[in-house]
Amino acid sequence: MDTNGTHFPAHPDGQHHHEMHQASIRFGPELWLEMLVAADAAGVSVSEYVREAVVARLATGAGIASRRLRHPDWQAALVRACTKELRAH
């Protein structure tokens, strides 16, 4: 936890600026093909498929994840992600 009482550092202007982060993940050809098929069946991009898998894993994880999900910053992030997903479809 940061010194300002959150999991996100405050910007110099005192506000919290939540930006998306980009990650490069390598997948073998067989797993990539399986993800392409699964994402297509779900009607989402592979990127969205992976993001949803991460959210699901965090949501079903042990105690730490459930405590995080009750944190206001995490709740706001989940609302934004769900809203974006609903607008995309």
C-alpha positions as a LaTeX table, in Angstrom:
\begin{tabular}{lrrr}
\hline
Residue & $x$ (\AA) & $y$ (\AA) & $z$ (\AA) \\
\hline
Met1 & 0.00 & 0.00 & 0.00 \\
Asp2 & 1.31 & 3.45 & $-0.87$ \\
Thr3 & 1.82 & 6.18 & 1.72 \\
Asn4 & $-1.38$ & 7.89 & 0.58 \\
Gly5 & $-3.42$ & 4.86 & 1.74 \\
Thr6 & $-4.12$ & 3.36 & $-1.68$ \\
His7 & $-2.63$ & 0.76 & $-3.96$ \\
Phe8 & $-2.11$ & 3.41 & $-6.64$ \\
Pro9 & 0.47 & 6.20 & $-6.24$ \\
Ala10 & $-0.91$ & 9.73 & $-6.35$ \\
His11 & 0.02 & 11.94 & $-9.29$ \\
Pro12 & 1.96 & 15.11 & $-8.39$ \\
Asp13 & $-1.31$ & 17.05 & $-8.74$ \\
Gly14 & $-2.72$ & 14.94 & $-5.87$ \\
Gln15 & $-5.19$ & 13.06 & $-8.07$ \\
His16 & $-5.11$ & 9.37 & $-8.92$ \\
His17 & $-4.59$ & 8.78 & $-12.63$ \\
His18 & $-5.37$ & 5.20 & $-13.59$ \\
Glu19 & $-3.80$ & 4.26 & $-16.89$ \\
Met20 & $-3.92$ & 0.99 & $-18.73$ \\
His21 & $-0.66$ & $-0.94$ & $-18.75$ \\
Gln22 & 0.57 & $-2.97$ & $-21.68$ \\
Ala23 & 2.23 & $-6.35$ & $-21.29$ \\
Ser24 & 3.84 & $-8.66$ & $-23.80$ \\
Ile25 & 2.99 & $-12.28$ & $-23.18$ \\
Arg26 & 4.40 & $-15.15$ & $-25.20$ \\
Phe27 & 2.27 & $-18.16$ & $-26.05$ \\
Gly28 & 3.20 & $-21.34$ & $-27.85$ \\
Pro29 & 1.49 & $-21.94$ & $-31.21$ \\
Glu30 & $-0.96$ & $-24.54$ & $-29.89$ \\
Leu31 & $-2.11$ & $-22.42$ & $-26.94$ \\
Trp32 & $-2.38$ & $-19.36$ & $-29.20$ \\
Leu33 & $-4.62$ & $-21.27$ & $-31.62$ \\
Glu34 & $-6.80$ & $-22.49$ & $-28.74$ \\
Met35 & $-7.13$ & $-18.92$ & $-27.47$ \\
Leu36 & $-8.03$ & $-17.62$ & $-30.93$ \\
Val37 & $-10.79$ & $-20.19$ & $-31.23$ \\
Ala38 & $-12.08$ & $-19.58$ & $-27.68$ \\
Ala39 & $-12.01$ & $-15.78$ & $-28.04$ \\
Asp40 & $-13.80$ & $-15.98$ & $-31.38$ \\
Ala41 & $-16.47$ & $-18.25$ & $-29.87$ \\
Ala42 & $-16.92$ & $-15.72$ & $-27.05$ \\
Gly43 & $-17.10$ & $-12.84$ & $-29.54$ \\
Val44 & $-14.11$ & $-10.99$ & $-28.07$ \\
Ser45 & $-10.52$ & $-10.28$ & $-29.01$ \\
Val46 & $-7.71$ & $-12.42$ & $-27.61$ \\
Ser47 & $-6.66$ & $-9.40$ & $-25.51$ \\
Glu48 & $-10.12$ & $-9.14$ & $-23.96$ \\
Tyr49 & $-10.22$ & $-12.91$ & $-23.45$ \\
Val50 & $-6.95$ & $-12.76$ & $-21.50$ \\
Arg51 & $-8.10$ & $-9.71$ & $-19.47$ \\
Glu52 & $-11.35$ & $-11.48$ & $-18.54$ \\
Ala53 & $-9.37$ & $-14.57$ & $-17.49$ \\
Val54 & $-7.21$ & $-12.45$ & $-15.19$ \\
Val55 & $-10.25$ & $-10.78$ & $-13.61$ \\
Ala56 & $-11.92$ & $-14.17$ & $-13.14$ \\
Arg57 & $-8.81$ & $-15.62$ & $-11.54$ \\
Leu58 & $-8.49$ & $-12.67$ & $-9.18$ \\
Ala59 & $-12.19$ & $-12.88$ & $-8.30$ \\
Thr60 & $-12.01$ & $-16.58$ & $-7.45$ \\
Gly61 & $-8.65$ & $-16.45$ & $-5.70$ \\
Ala62 & $-8.08$ & $-16.89$ & $-1.98$ \\
Gly63 & $-8.74$ & $-14.23$ & 0.68 \\
Ile64 & $-6.33$ & $-11.58$ & $-0.59$ \\
Ala65 & $-8.16$ & $-11.26$ & $-3.91$ \\
Ser66 & $-11.55$ & $-10.98$ & $-2.23$ \\
Arg67 & $-10.23$ & $-8.23$ & 0.07 \\
Arg68 & $-8.86$ & $-6.38$ & $-2.95$ \\
Leu69 & $-12.18$ & $-6.65$ & $-4.75$ \\
Arg70 & $-13.81$ & $-4.86$ & $-1.82$ \\
His71 & $-11.27$ & $-2.01$ & $-2.06$ \\
Pro72 & $-12.86$ & 1.12 & $-3.68$ \\
Asp73 & $-10.09$ & 1.47 & $-6.29$ \\
Trp74 & $-10.56$ & $-2.16$ & $-7.39$ \\
Gln75 & $-14.33$ & $-1.77$ & $-7.47$ \\
Ala76 & $-14.01$ & 1.31 & $-9.66$ \\
Ala77 & $-11.64$ & $-0.53$ & $-11.99$ \\
Leu78 & $-14.07$ & $-3.44$ & $-12.31$ \\
Val79 & $-16.97$ & $-1.08$ & $-13.03$ \\
Arg80 & $-14.92$ & 0.65 & $-15.75$ \\
Ala81 & $-13.92$ & $-2.69$ & $-17.29$ \\
Cys82 & $-17.49$ & $-3.99$ & $-17.29$ \\
Thr83 & $-18.84$ & $-0.73$ & $-18.71$ \\
Lys84 & $-16.26$ & $-0.80$ & $-21.50$ \\
Glu85 & $-17.12$ & $-4.41$ & $-22.27$ \\
Leu86 & $-20.85$ & $-3.67$ & $-22.42$ \\
Arg87 & $-20.28$ & $-0.70$ & $-24.73$ \\
Ala88 & $-18.17$ & $-2.86$ & $-27.06$ \\
His89 & $-21.04$ & $-5.29$ & $-27.64$ \\
\hline
\end{tabular}
